[in-house]
């Protein structure tokens, strides 16, 4: 029974990761995304919250994947989103500072989890 609990938590994290990823990418490429209550904190906050969440879930969803590889792939996703947002018909803004905010959030969460695992 004790072996079943970590497997279930891993499975839940995996499902939540993919749901969060689909939600984040969808919101990023919609020409007119939904307005959420967190909109009042600004665009950079939304980016950092999305990528911090993806990083946290990803660490538990893919425990065999090296932490820095996950960070690299999520950062690449953030850059790719910015490239897609440069498509004129989407009426979105491509901003390198958004990608930087994504990457900072990814690195902060990755570093924090590493410190917690050491303890």
Residue pairs with C-beta under 8 A, 6 or more apart in sequence:
9 60
10 60
10 61
10 63
13 57
13 60
13 61
14 61
14 62
16 57
16 61
17 54
17 57
17 58
17 60
17 61
17 62
18 61
20 50
20 53
20 54
20 57
21 54
21 77
24 50
24 51
24 53
24 54
25 77
25 81
27 33
27 34
27 50
28 81
28 84
28 85
28 92
29 81
29 84
29 85
29 90
29 92
30 90
31 89
31 90
31 91
31 92
32 91
36 46
38 45
38 46
38 49
39 46
43 98
44 97
44 98
44 101
47 78
47 98
47 101
47 102
47 105
48 101
48 102
48 104
48 105
49 105
50 102
50 105
51 74
51 78
51 101
51 102
51 103
51 105
51 106
52 105
52 106
52 108
52 109
54 74
54 77
54 106
55 70
55 71
55 74
55 105
55 106
55 109
55 110
56 109
56 113
58 65
58 70
58 74
59 67
59 70
59 109
59 110
59 113
62 70
67 110
67 113
67 114
68 110
70 110
71 106
71 107
71 110
74 102
74 106
75 99
75 102
75 103
75 106
77 102
78 98
78 99
78 102
78 103
78 106
79 99
81 98
81 99
81 102
82 94
82 95
82 96
82 98
82 99
83 94
84 90
85 92
85 93
85 94
86 92
86 94
